[in-house]
Amino acid sequence: MKLEGTWVDFRHQNRFDGDYWNDQTRLFTAQQWRGKVAEIHQLKMDTIVLMSSTLDNRAFFPSKFVADQWDLACNEPIQAVLEEAGRRKMRVFVSAGFYGHTTEETSDAPDFLDWHRKLSDDLWSRYGHLAAFYGWYIPNEAEINGQFSEKYVGFTATFAAHLRAISPGAKILIAPYGTNKVTETDCFVEQLQRLGVDFIAYQDEIGVQKTRLEQLPEIYGRLERLHRRAGLPLWADIEIFDFEGAVYQSPLIPAKMERVEEQLRLIGPHIEKALCYQTHGLMNPAGSPQHCGHPSSVQFYLDYLNWLKRVEGQ
């Protein structure tokens, strides 16, 4: 099992996580965003997930719906990513969020669902014709506490129905956390079937230190059985980062390749596709014109590429 896709953010939403790349990517030109896609393709990944289309009440594209736009060197990074991905026959899940400035899974705000509908309408009208627009990522990450909250299931199912109505054939992805707390029950199977999504890439929670490596086979084995019963493909979100200091209170830096190799070895037998969080900011080829992230990201890129060559040579 190798990594087949990655998240990409135009600006990381956490005040600490993106410290090593937020200022750099703000200055990226359209050509540099295209170059970043090319670097992902060089790692033989075929899928990109855009983390957000808006953040802090500002859009990352010229929106007809969101009044304010981020001051970026590239006016339309979403278009640049989609066009380059299309040229390379890659697939992109376009983010259908965030709501306001939060990453909450649901909200009691009266306009919450309507806001998401309007944003997705706006995005589809602008970019839906591009070949790489494979589907949608609903970034309202849900915490699983035994099972999904019914509030989250209700929102996701309703919003997914809208996405299917405006973009027939487009796939829908979510990436929840609380992975190690999933219970193997009929209720969870029924929730999987009601969510109305095509793919669920569960966060492995190794980088955030909620799960230990030796726990992964049991956790993803349980998910494999549940997804088989629900008739839904099982994906994983492999965390390829560490924190420079305290968890959630310091910048993200690349993990060691030995650890990532173990994550893939232990999870791989149970899943159909491995995405990662994320090459962006954590993997950079030497001399990249679009370098973004910690200096050790250059060695990590090389370590992964060398590992990939060894694996594919077997």
Backbone as numpy.savetxt, mean C-alpha at the origin, in Angstrom:
# Nx Ny Nz CAx CAy CAz Cx Cy Cz
8.90 -17.29 -2.90 8.05 -16.09 -2.90 8.93 -14.85 -2.90
8.68 -13.94 -3.85 9.39 -12.67 -3.91 8.39 -11.52 -3.74
8.90 -10.33 -3.55 8.05 -9.15 -3.48 7.58 -8.81 -4.90
6.27 -8.62 -5.04 5.71 -8.36 -6.36 5.10 -6.98 -6.49
5.10 -6.21 -5.42 4.53 -4.87 -5.49 4.90 -4.07 -4.27
4.63 -2.78 -4.34 5.00 -1.87 -3.26 4.05 -0.70 -3.16
3.96 -0.15 -1.98 3.28 1.13 -1.80 4.21 2.25 -2.24
3.62 3.39 -2.61 4.34 4.63 -2.92 3.54 5.77 -2.31
4.23 6.66 -1.60 3.53 7.84 -1.10 4.15 9.10 -1.67
3.31 10.10 -1.93 3.80 11.38 -2.41 4.26 12.25 -1.24
3.66 12.00 -0.10 4.11 12.58 1.17 3.60 11.65 2.25
4.50 11.18 3.12 4.06 10.23 4.14 3.20 10.95 5.17
2.13 10.28 5.61 1.16 10.91 6.49 1.61 11.00 7.95
2.53 10.12 8.36 2.98 10.14 9.75 4.05 11.20 9.94
4.01 11.90 11.04 4.93 13.02 11.26 6.38 12.57 11.40
6.61 11.30 11.71 7.98 10.80 11.85 8.41 9.90 10.69
7.52 8.99 10.25 7.94 7.89 9.38 8.70 8.35 8.14
8.23 9.40 7.49 8.82 9.82 6.23 9.86 10.90 6.34
10.47 11.06 7.51 11.45 12.14 7.70 12.59 12.09 6.71
12.97 10.89 6.26 14.10 10.77 5.36 13.74 10.94 3.89
12.43 11.11 3.58 12.11 11.28 2.15 11.06 12.33 1.83
10.28 12.81 2.79 9.23 13.76 2.46 9.76 15.03 1.78
10.83 15.59 2.30 11.37 16.82 1.70 11.96 16.57 0.32
12.50 15.36 0.12 13.08 15.03 -1.18 12.01 14.84 -2.24
10.96 14.08 -1.90 9.94 13.78 -2.92 9.09 15.01 -3.24
9.02 15.97 -2.35 8.29 17.21 -2.65 8.89 17.91 -3.85
10.19 17.70 -4.08 10.89 18.37 -5.18 11.00 17.51 -6.44
10.44 16.31 -6.40 10.50 15.43 -7.58 9.76 16.05 -8.76
10.40 15.98 -9.92 9.74 16.34 -11.17 8.94 15.13 -11.68
8.15 15.35 -12.71 7.43 14.24 -13.32 8.40 13.17 -13.81
9.55 13.60 -14.36 10.54 12.65 -14.84 11.12 11.82 -13.70
11.28 12.41 -12.55 11.79 11.65 -11.40 10.76 10.65 -10.88
9.48 11.02 -10.91 8.46 10.05 -10.52 8.44 8.88 -11.51
8.63 9.19 -12.78 8.72 8.13 -13.78 9.95 7.24 -13.50
11.04 7.89 -13.11 12.23 7.14 -12.79 12.05 6.24 -11.58
11.27 6.69 -10.62 11.00 5.87 -9.44 10.21 4.62 -9.84
9.27 4.78 -10.76 8.53 3.61 -11.27 9.48 2.66 -11.96
10.41 3.20 -12.74 11.39 2.35 -13.44 12.23 1.56 -12.45
12.60 2.17 -11.33 13.39 1.47 -10.32 12.61 0.32 -9.68
11.33 0.55 -9.47 10.47 -0.52 -8.93 10.39 -1.67 -9.95
10.27 -1.31 -11.21 10.20 -2.31 -12.27 11.50 -3.11 -12.36
12.63 -2.46 -12.11 13.92 -3.15 -12.12 13.99 -4.23 -11.05
13.22 -4.07 -9.99 13.15 -5.08 -8.93 12.14 -6.18 -9.27
11.65 -6.15 -10.51 10.72 -7.15 -11.04 9.40 -7.17 -10.29
8.97 -6.00 -9.87 7.65 -5.85 -9.26 6.68 -5.37 -10.34
5.44 -5.84 -10.25 4.46 -5.49 -11.27 3.30 -4.65 -10.74
3.33 -4.32 -9.46 2.18 -3.65 -8.84 2.64 -2.49 -7.98
1.95 -1.36 -8.12 2.18 -0.18 -7.28 0.87 0.19 -6.61
0.94 0.49 -5.33 -0.23 0.94 -4.57 0.04 2.37 -4.11
-0.75 3.31 -4.57 -0.60 4.70 -4.14 -1.24 4.88 -2.78
-0.44 5.33 -1.81 -0.91 5.42 -0.44 -2.06 6.41 -0.29
-1.94 7.58 -0.91 -3.00 8.58 -0.74 -3.08 9.49 -1.96
-4.28 9.96 -2.21 -4.52 10.95 -3.26 -4.71 12.33 -2.67
-5.04 12.36 -1.38 -5.14 13.61 -0.64 -4.52 13.40 0.73
-4.14 14.51 1.37 -3.61 14.46 2.72 -3.71 15.84 3.32
-4.10 15.90 4.60 -4.23 17.18 5.30 -5.09 18.17 4.51
-6.18 17.64 3.96 -7.17 18.45 3.24 -6.61 19.11 1.97
-5.55 18.52 1.43 -4.98 18.99 0.17 -4.77 17.80 -0.75
-5.00 18.01 -2.03 -4.90 16.93 -3.01 -3.51 16.87 -3.62
-3.17 15.69 -4.15 -1.92 15.49 -4.87 -2.15 15.56 -6.38
-3.25 16.16 -6.79 -3.57 16.32 -8.21 -4.50 17.51 -8.34
-4.69 18.06 -9.54 -5.60 19.20 -9.71 -7.05 18.73 -9.60
-7.55 18.71 -8.40 -8.87 18.15 -8.13 -9.98 19.17 -8.39
-11.09 18.67 -8.90 -12.29 19.49 -9.04 -13.09 19.50 -7.75
-12.70 18.64 -6.81 -13.47 18.45 -5.59 -12.74 18.99 -4.35
-11.47 18.69 -4.22 -10.67 19.17 -3.09 -10.05 20.50 -3.48
-10.37 21.55 -2.74 -10.02 22.90 -3.16 -8.52 23.15 -3.17
-7.82 22.67 -2.15 -6.40 22.97 -2.02 -5.54 21.83 -2.57
-4.38 22.20 -3.10 -3.47 21.21 -3.67 -2.09 21.38 -3.05
-1.39 20.25 -2.85 -0.04 20.29 -2.32 0.90 21.03 -3.28
1.80 21.82 -2.70 2.78 22.55 -3.50 3.96 21.61 -3.78
3.85 20.90 -4.90 4.89 19.96 -5.31 5.52 20.43 -6.61
6.76 20.04 -6.84 7.41 20.39 -8.10 6.68 19.78 -9.28
6.11 18.59 -9.07 5.30 17.93 -10.09 3.83 18.15 -9.78
3.13 18.76 -10.70 1.73 19.11 -10.46 0.83 17.88 -10.46
1.21 16.83 -11.21 0.38 15.63 -11.32 1.21 14.36 -11.15
1.69 14.07 -9.94 2.47 12.85 -9.75 1.67 11.58 -10.00
0.37 11.61 -9.74 -0.46 10.43 -10.00 -0.42 10.09 -11.48
-0.55 11.10 -12.32 -0.50 10.87 -13.77 0.86 10.34 -14.20
1.94 10.91 -13.64 3.29 10.47 -14.01 3.49 9.00 -13.67
3.04 8.59 -12.48 3.17 7.19 -12.07 2.34 6.29 -12.96
1.10 6.66 -13.22 0.23 5.83 -14.03 0.75 5.69 -15.46
1.21 6.78 -16.04 1.69 6.71 -17.43 2.94 5.84 -17.55
3.89 6.01 -16.61 5.11 5.20 -16.69 4.81 3.74 -16.38
3.93 3.50 -15.41 3.55 2.12 -15.10 2.88 1.47 -16.31
2.05 2.22 -17.00 1.40 1.69 -18.19 2.41 1.35 -19.27
3.42 2.17 -19.43 4.45 1.92 -20.44 5.20 0.63 -20.13
5.28 0.27 -18.85 6.02 -0.91 -18.43 5.09 -2.09 -18.11
3.83 -1.96 -18.50 2.84 -3.03 -18.31 2.66 -3.39 -16.82
2.73 -2.39 -15.97 2.53 -2.58 -14.54 1.11 -2.18 -14.15
0.70 -2.58 -12.96 -0.64 -2.29 -12.46 -0.55 -1.32 -11.29
-1.50 -0.39 -11.23 -1.53 0.59 -10.14 -2.90 0.56 -9.46
-2.87 0.46 -8.13 -4.06 0.69 -7.32 -4.01 2.15 -6.88
-5.00 2.92 -7.29 -5.05 4.35 -6.96 -5.80 4.53 -5.65
-5.21 5.31 -4.76 -5.82 5.52 -3.45 -7.11 6.32 -3.56
-8.11 5.88 -2.83 -9.40 6.58 -2.78 -9.52 7.36 -1.47
-8.45 7.95 -0.99 -8.45 8.70 0.27 -7.15 9.49 0.38
-6.89 10.14 1.55 -7.52 10.01 2.86 -8.64 11.04 3.05
-9.44 10.79 4.05 -10.48 11.73 4.45 -9.84 12.80 5.32
-9.99 14.07 4.94 -9.39 15.14 5.73 -7.91 14.88 5.94
-7.50 14.81 7.17 -6.09 14.62 7.49 -5.85 13.35 8.30
-6.85 12.52 8.42 -6.73 11.35 9.28 -6.65 10.06 8.47
-6.24 9.00 9.15 -6.20 7.68 8.52 -7.21 6.75 9.17
-8.22 7.36 9.78 -9.19 6.55 10.51 -9.92 5.58 9.59
-10.34 4.43 10.16 -11.01 3.44 9.33 -12.44 3.83 9.02
-13.11 4.50 9.93 -14.45 5.01 9.69 -14.62 6.30 10.48
-15.70 6.98 10.23 -15.95 8.24 10.93 -17.45 8.44 11.09
-17.81 9.16 12.14 -19.21 9.53 12.32 -19.55 10.83 11.61
-18.57 11.45 10.98 -18.84 12.69 10.26 -19.90 12.44 9.19
-20.90 13.32 9.09 -22.02 13.06 8.17 -21.61 13.00 6.71
-20.49 13.63 6.34 -20.08 13.65 4.94 -19.02 12.61 4.61
-18.74 11.70 5.55 -17.60 10.79 5.38 -17.73 9.94 4.12
-18.82 9.23 3.97 -19.01 8.38 2.80 -19.15 9.22 1.54
-19.88 10.32 1.62 -20.09 11.17 0.45 -18.77 11.75 -0.04
-17.88 12.11 0.88 -16.56 12.65 0.52 -15.79 11.63 -0.29
-15.79 10.37 0.15 -15.07 9.32 -0.57 -15.67 9.09 -1.96
-16.97 9.14 -2.04 -17.61 8.97 -3.36 -17.19 10.08 -4.32
-17.20 11.32 -3.84 -16.85 12.44 -4.71 -15.39 12.40 -5.12
-14.52 12.03 -4.18 -13.11 11.94 -4.52 -12.87 10.86 -5.58
-13.47 9.70 -5.41 -13.27 8.63 -6.39 -13.86 9.00 -7.74
-14.99 9.68 -7.76 -15.55 10.17 -9.03 -14.55 11.08 -9.74
-13.95 11.98 -8.96 -12.98 12.94 -9.49 -11.77 12.21 -10.08
-11.23 11.27 -9.32 -10.05 10.53 -9.77 -10.33 9.69 -11.01
-11.48 9.02 -11.02 -11.79 8.16 -12.16 -12.00 8.99 -13.44
-12.65 10.15 -13.31 -12.88 10.98 -14.49 -11.56 11.51 -15.06
-10.57 11.68 -14.19 -9.30 12.25 -14.64 -8.32 11.19 -15.13
-8.30 10.02 -14.47 -7.27 9.03 -14.74 -7.80 7.66 -15.16
-9.08 7.46 -15.16 -9.64 6.14 -15.42 -9.33 5.59 -16.80
-8.99 6.45 -17.74 -8.70 5.99 -19.11 -7.30 5.43 -19.26
-6.44 5.63 -18.25 -5.05 5.19 -18.36 -4.95 3.69 -18.10
-4.17 3.01 -18.91 -4.14 1.54 -18.92 -3.67 0.95 -17.60
-2.81 1.64 -16.87 -2.26 1.09 -15.64 -3.22 1.20 -14.46
-4.30 1.94 -14.62 -5.27 2.10 -13.53 -6.00 0.77 -13.35
-5.41 -0.08 -12.54 -5.91 -1.45 -12.36 -7.04 -1.52 -11.33
-6.96 -0.65 -10.35 -7.98 -0.72 -9.31 -7.80 0.35 -8.26
-8.50 0.15 -7.16 -8.56 1.12 -6.07 -7.95 0.54 -4.80
-7.27 1.41 -4.08 -6.84 1.08 -2.72 -7.65 1.93 -1.76
-8.39 1.27 -0.87 -9.13 2.00 0.17 -8.19 2.10 1.37
-7.63 3.29 1.65 -6.54 3.39 2.61 -6.99 3.51 4.06
-8.27 3.43 4.31 -8.78 3.51 5.68 -8.45 2.20 6.39
-7.24 2.09 6.88 -6.76 0.83 7.42 -7.55 0.42 8.66
-8.06 -0.80 8.64 -8.90 -1.29 9.74 -8.05 -2.08 10.73
-8.26 -1.82 12.00 -7.66 -2.67 13.02 -8.59 -3.84 13.27
-8.06 -5.04 13.11 -8.84 -6.25 13.39 -8.65 -6.60 14.87
-9.73 -6.72 15.56 -9.67 -7.14 16.96 -10.50 -8.40 17.09
-9.91 -9.50 16.63 -10.66 -10.75 16.53 -11.37 -10.82 15.20
-12.12 -9.78 14.92 -12.80 -9.63 13.63 -12.85 -8.16 13.28
-13.31 -7.85 12.07 -13.48 -6.45 11.69 -14.63 -5.84 12.48
-14.56 -4.55 12.71 -15.72 -3.89 13.30 -16.84 -3.85 12.27
-18.06 -3.96 12.72 -19.20 -3.93 11.80 -19.31 -2.57 11.12
-18.88 -1.55 11.82 -18.90 -0.21 11.23 -17.97 -0.14 10.02
-16.81 -0.76 10.15 -15.86 -0.78 9.03 -16.39 -1.63 7.89
-16.95 -2.78 8.19 -17.51 -3.64 7.14 -18.60 -2.90 6.38
-19.45 -2.19 7.12 -20.54 -1.46 6.47 -20.03 -0.37 5.54
-19.05 0.42 6.02 -18.49 1.48 5.19 -17.82 0.91 3.95
-16.98 -0.09 4.14 -16.21 -0.64 3.02 -17.11 -1.26 1.97
-18.10 -2.01 2.40 -19.02 -2.65 1.45 -19.79 -1.61 0.65
-20.24 -0.54 1.33 -21.01 0.50 0.64 -20.14 1.28 -0.33
-18.93 1.62 0.12 -18.02 2.37 -0.75 -17.55 1.51 -1.92
-17.28 0.23 -1.66 -16.86 -0.68 -2.73 -17.94 -0.78 -3.81
-19.20 -0.79 -3.40 -20.29 -0.84 -4.38 -20.26 0.40 -5.28
-19.96 1.54 -4.69 -19.86 2.76 -5.49 -18.69 2.68 -6.47
-17.54 2.20 -6.00 -16.38 2.08 -6.87 -16.66 1.15 -8.04
-17.38 0.08 -7.80 -17.70 -0.85 -8.89 -18.69 -0.22 -9.87
-19.56 0.64 -9.35 -20.54 1.28 -10.23 -19.88 2.27 -11.18
-18.87 3.02 -10.69 -18.25 4.04 -11.55 -17.10 3.47 -12.38
-16.54 2.34 -11.96 -15.36 1.80 -12.66 -15.49 0.29 -12.79
-16.42 -0.16 -13.62 -16.61 -1.62 -13.78 -15.33 -2.32 -14.18
-15.04 -3.41 -13.50 -13.84 -4.17 -13.80 -12.63 -3.80 -12.97
-12.63 -2.62 -12.34 -11.50 -2.23 -11.51 -11.51 -3.05 -10.21
-10.34 -3.47 -9.77 -10.21 -4.28 -8.56 -10.11 -3.37 -7.33
-10.37 -3.95 -6.16 -10.36 -3.18 -4.92 -9.48 -3.90 -3.90
-8.57 -3.14 -3.29 -7.59 -3.66 -2.33 -7.74 -2.95 -0.99
-7.61 -3.71 0.11 -7.46 -3.13 1.44 -6.27 -3.80 2.11
-5.74 -3.15 3.17 -4.55 -3.68 3.86 -4.69 -3.45 5.36
-5.46 -4.28 6.04 -5.72 -4.07 7.47 -4.54 -4.46 8.36
-4.61 -3.98 9.61 -3.65 -4.41 10.61 -4.39 -5.14 11.72
-3.69 -5.49 12.80 -4.29 -6.38 13.79 -4.27 -7.82 13.31
-3.36 -8.12 12.37 -3.32 -9.41 11.70 -3.18 -10.57 12.68
-2.38 -10.38 13.70 -2.14 -11.49 14.64 -3.29 -11.72 15.60
-4.35 -10.90 15.47 -5.50 -11.07 16.36 -6.72 -11.68 15.65
-6.56 -12.03 14.38 -7.68 -12.62 13.63 -8.11 -13.93 14.29
-9.42 -14.09 14.48 -9.95 -15.34 15.04 -10.53 -16.19 13.92
-10.36 -17.48 14.03 -10.82 -18.40 13.00 -12.26 -18.81 13.30
-13.19 -17.98 12.80 -14.60 -18.18 13.10 -15.44 -18.05 11.83
-16.65 -18.56 11.91 -17.61 -18.39 10.81 -17.90 -16.92 10.58
-17.92 -16.15 11.67 -18.19 -14.72 11.57 -17.16 -14.02 10.70
-15.89 -14.36 10.87 -14.84 -13.71 10.08 -14.97 -14.08 8.61
-15.28 -15.32 8.32 -15.48 -15.73 6.93 -16.63 -14.94 6.31
-17.70 -14.79 7.05 -18.86 -14.06 6.55 -18.51 -12.58 6.33
-17.70 -12.00 7.21 -17.28 -10.61 7.02 -16.43 -10.46 5.76
-15.53 -11.40 5.53 -14.71 -11.36 4.32 -15.58 -11.31 3.06
-16.64 -12.07 3.08 -17.53 -12.13 1.92 -18.37 -10.88 1.78
-18.63 -10.19 2.89 -19.46 -8.98 2.84 -18.68 -7.72 2.52
-17.37 -7.73 2.69 -16.58 -6.51 2.49 -16.68 -5.99 1.06
-16.82 -6.88 0.11 -16.97 -6.45 -1.28 -15.68 -6.07 -1.97
-14.52 -6.53 -1.42 -13.23 -6.22 -2.02 -12.68 -7.45 -2.73
-11.67 -7.23 -3.56 -11.07 -8.33 -4.31 -9.84 -8.91 -3.62
-9.06 -8.03 -2.97 -7.80 -8.46 -2.38 -7.63 -7.85 -1.00
-7.11 -8.66 -0.08 -6.77 -8.16 1.25 -5.31 -8.51 1.50
-4.47 -7.48 1.67 -3.04 -7.67 1.95 -2.82 -7.34 3.43
-2.79 -8.36 4.25 -2.67 -8.15 5.69 -1.26 -7.73 6.06
-1.14 -6.68 6.86 0.16 -6.23 7.35 0.77 -7.31 8.24
2.03 -7.65 7.97 2.63 -8.72 8.78 3.08 -8.23 10.16
3.18 -6.91 10.33 3.43 -6.27 11.64 4.77 -6.66 12.26
5.71 -7.06 11.39 7.07 -7.33 11.87 7.82 -6.02 12.10
7.70 -5.09 11.17 8.39 -3.81 11.30 7.92 -3.01 12.49
6.63 -3.07 12.80 6.09 -2.32 13.94 6.22 -3.11 15.25
6.83 -4.27 15.17 7.21 -5.07 16.35 6.00 -5.55 17.16
4.91 -5.82 16.46 3.74 -6.43 17.12 3.76 -7.95 17.00
4.52 -8.44 16.02 4.58 -9.87 15.73 6.03 -10.31 15.62
6.31 -11.52 16.06 7.65 -12.10 15.93 7.69 -13.03 14.72
8.86 -13.19 14.16 9.01 -14.01 12.96 8.43 -15.41 13.14
8.69 -16.04 14.27 8.26 -17.42 14.48 6.74 -17.56 14.56
6.02 -16.45 14.71 4.56 -16.49 14.76 3.92 -16.48 13.38
4.68 -16.09 12.36 4.11 -15.87 11.03 3.45 -17.10 10.41
4.05 -18.29 10.47 3.39 -19.45 9.84 2.01 -19.74 10.42
1.87 -19.62 11.72 0.56 -19.89 12.33 -0.45 -18.82 11.95
-0.02 -17.56 11.95 -0.93 -16.45 11.64 -1.42 -16.54 10.20
-0.50 -16.71 9.25 -0.90 -16.74 7.84 -1.50 -18.08 7.44
-1.17 -19.13 8.18 -1.87 -20.40 7.96 -3.34 -20.28 8.32
-3.61 -19.59 9.41 -5.00 -19.35 9.83 -5.73 -18.51 8.79
-5.08 -17.45 8.32 -5.69 -16.61 7.29 -5.92 -17.39 6.00
-4.99 -18.27 5.66 -5.15 -19.08 4.45 -6.40 -19.94 4.54
-6.64 -20.55 5.68 -7.84 -21.38 5.84 -9.10 -20.53 5.76
-9.09 -19.38 6.37 -10.26 -18.50 6.35 -10.55 -18.01 4.94
-9.51 -17.63 4.22 -9.71 -17.11 2.87 -10.13 -18.21 1.90
-9.65 -19.40 2.12 -10.10 -20.52 1.29 -11.59 -20.74 1.47
-12.05 -20.67 2.70 -13.49 -20.83 2.97 -14.30 -19.70 2.35
-13.73 -18.48 2.37 -14.46 -17.32 1.85 -14.35 -17.20 0.34
-13.44 -17.97 -0.28 -13.25 -17.87 -1.72 -12.59 -16.57 -2.14
-11.66 -16.08 -1.32 -11.02 -14.79 -1.56 -9.50 -14.96 -1.55
-8.78 -14.41 -2.55 -7.32 -14.53 -2.56 -6.70 -13.92 -1.31
-5.59 -14.48 -0.87 -4.88 -13.97 0.30 -3.57 -13.34 -0.14
-3.39 -12.06 0.19 -2.16 -11.34 -0.06 -1.54 -10.94 1.27
-0.30 -10.47 1.22 0.38 -9.99 2.43 1.05 -8.65 2.15
1.11 -7.84 3.18 1.84 -6.58 3.18 3.08 -6.81 4.05
4.22 -7.03 3.40 5.46 -7.35 4.09 6.14 -6.04 4.52
6.36 -5.88 5.79 6.98 -4.66 6.30 8.51 -4.79 6.21
9.11 -4.00 5.32 10.55 -4.12 5.06 11.32 -3.00 5.75
10.75 -2.46 6.82 11.37 -1.35 7.53 11.66 -1.70 8.99
12.50 -0.89 9.56 12.68 -0.79 11.00 12.46 0.67 11.37
12.39 0.95 12.65 12.38 2.33 13.13 13.78 2.71 13.57
14.16 3.95 13.31 15.48 4.41 13.72 15.61 4.44 15.24
14.50 4.72 15.91 14.48 4.75 17.36 13.22 4.07 17.87
12.43 4.80 18.64 11.22 4.25 19.21 10.18 3.97 18.13
9.45 2.87 18.28 8.40 2.50 17.34 7.33 3.59 17.31
6.94 3.98 16.10 5.94 5.01 15.84 6.39 6.42 16.23
7.58 6.56 16.77 8.04 7.87 17.24 9.36 8.29 16.61
9.75 7.61 15.52 11.03 7.91 14.87 10.93 7.54 13.39
11.89 8.01 12.57 11.83 7.75 11.13 11.98 6.27 10.78
11.42 5.91 9.63 11.60 4.56 9.10 12.95 4.46 8.40
13.61 3.31 8.60 14.87 3.01 7.93 14.76 1.58 7.38
15.61 1.21 6.42 15.52 -0.14 5.85 15.81 -1.23 6.89
15.09 -2.33 6.78 15.39 -3.51 7.59 16.61 -4.22 7.01
17.08 -5.23 7.71 18.14 -6.08 7.19 17.55 -7.09 6.22
18.27 -7.37 5.14 17.77 -8.30 4.13 17.55 -9.68 4.71
18.35 -10.09 5.66 18.19 -11.41 6.27 16.82 -11.55 6.92
16.35 -10.48 7.53 15.03 -10.54 8.16 13.92 -10.59 7.12
14.04 -9.77 6.08 13.02 -9.76 5.02 12.96 -11.12 4.33
14.12 -11.73 4.13 14.16 -13.06 3.53 13.37 -14.06 4.38
13.50 -13.96 5.70 12.76 -14.84 6.59 11.26 -14.56 6.52
10.88 -13.30 6.46 9.46 -12.96 6.33 8.86 -13.62 5.09
9.56 -13.52 3.99 9.06 -14.10 2.74 9.04 -15.62 2.81
10.06 -16.20 3.41 10.11 -17.66 3.51 8.98 -18.21 4.36
8.64 -17.52 5.44 7.63 -18.02 6.37 6.21 -17.73 5.91
6.02 -16.60 5.25 4.67 -16.21 4.80 4.35 -16.78 3.42
5.37 -16.87 2.57 5.18 -17.24 1.17 4.31 -18.45 0.90
4.47 -19.56 1.64 3.67 -20.76 1.34 2.16 -20.56 1.52
1.75 -19.51 2.18 0.34 -19.33 2.52 -0.39 -18.30 1.65
0.33 -17.53 0.85 -0.28 -16.40 0.16 -0.11 -16.51 -1.35
-0.88 -15.68 -2.06 -0.80 -15.64 -3.51 0.06 -14.50 -4.03
0.20 -13.43 -3.24 0.99 -12.28 -3.70 1.54 -11.53 -2.49
2.79 -11.11 -2.60 3.44 -10.35 -1.53 3.71 -8.93 -2.01
3.03 -7.98 -1.38 3.36 -6.57 -1.55 4.27 -6.17 -0.40
4.90 -5.01 -0.50 5.73 -4.57 0.62 5.47 -3.11 0.94
5.70 -2.81 2.18 5.72 -1.42 2.61 7.14 -1.11 3.07
7.85 -0.34 2.27 7.65 -0.01 0.88 9.01 0.24 0.28
9.20 0.04 -1.02 10.47 0.36 -1.64 10.73 1.86 -1.60
9.67 2.63 -1.69 9.75 4.09 -1.73 10.33 4.61 -0.41
11.50 5.25 -0.48 12.15 5.76 0.72 13.05 4.76 1.41
12.93 3.47 1.03 13.71 2.43 1.70 14.62 1.66 0.76
14.42 1.79 -0.56 15.27 1.13 -1.55 15.62 2.14 -2.65
16.91 2.36 -2.85 17.38 3.27 -3.89 18.61 2.67 -4.57
18.61 2.54 -5.90 19.83 2.11 -6.57 20.92 3.18 -6.45
22.16 2.77 -6.46 23.27 3.71 -6.36 23.21 4.74 -7.49
23.40 6.00 -7.14 23.41 7.06 -8.14 22.06 7.42 -8.69
20.99 7.02 -8.02 19.63 7.30 -8.53 19.38 8.81 -8.62
18.88 9.29 -9.77 18.50 10.70 -9.89 17.28 11.05 -9.04
16.60 10.04 -8.54 15.42 10.26 -7.70 15.59 9.55 -6.35
16.81 9.68 -5.81 17.06 9.09 -4.48 16.14 9.76 -3.47
15.53 8.92 -2.64 14.76 9.45 -1.51 14.84 8.43 -0.39
15.25 8.88 0.78 15.31 7.97 1.91 16.66 7.94 2.59
16.77 7.03 3.53 17.97 6.87 4.35 19.15 6.41 3.50
20.39 6.83 3.86 21.56 6.40 3.07 21.69 4.88 2.94
21.27 4.14 3.96 21.39 2.67 3.90 20.43 2.05 2.90
19.52 2.85 2.33 18.58 2.33 1.34 19.29 1.87 0.07
20.49 2.41 -0.20 21.25 2.00 -1.38 21.73 0.56 -1.21
22.27 0.25 -0.05 22.73 -1.12 0.21 21.57 -2.09 0.24
20.44 -1.66 0.80 19.27 -2.53 0.89 18.75 -2.87 -0.50
18.72 -1.90 -1.41 18.31 -2.14 -2.79 19.22 -3.20 -3.43
20.53 -3.02 -3.23 21.49 -3.96 -3.81 21.35 -5.35 -3.18
21.16 -5.39 -1.86 21.02 -6.68 -1.18 19.79 -7.43 -1.68
18.68 -6.70 -1.87 17.47 -7.37 -2.36 17.65 -7.83 -3.79
18.25 -6.99 -4.63 18.45 -7.36 -6.04 19.35 -8.58 -6.16
20.40 -8.63 -5.37 21.29 -9.80 -5.39 20.58 -11.05 -4.89
19.77 -10.90 -3.85 18.99 -12.04 -3.35 18.02 -12.52 -4.41
17.37 -11.59 -5.09 16.41 -11.94 -6.13 17.08 -12.71 -7.26
18.27 -12.29 -7.64 18.99 -13.00 -8.70 19.35 -14.41 -8.27
19.72 -14.58 -7.02 20.05 -15.93 -6.52 18.82 -16.81 -6.51
17.71 -16.28 -6.05 16.47 -17.05 -5.96 15.99 -17.45 -7.35
16.02 -16.51 -8.28 15.52 -16.80 -9.62 16.48 -17.71 -10.39
17.74 -17.77 -9.94 18.70 -18.65 -10.59 18.62 -20.08 -10.12
17.82 -20.33 -9.08 17.69 -21.70 -8.53 16.87 -22.58 -9.46
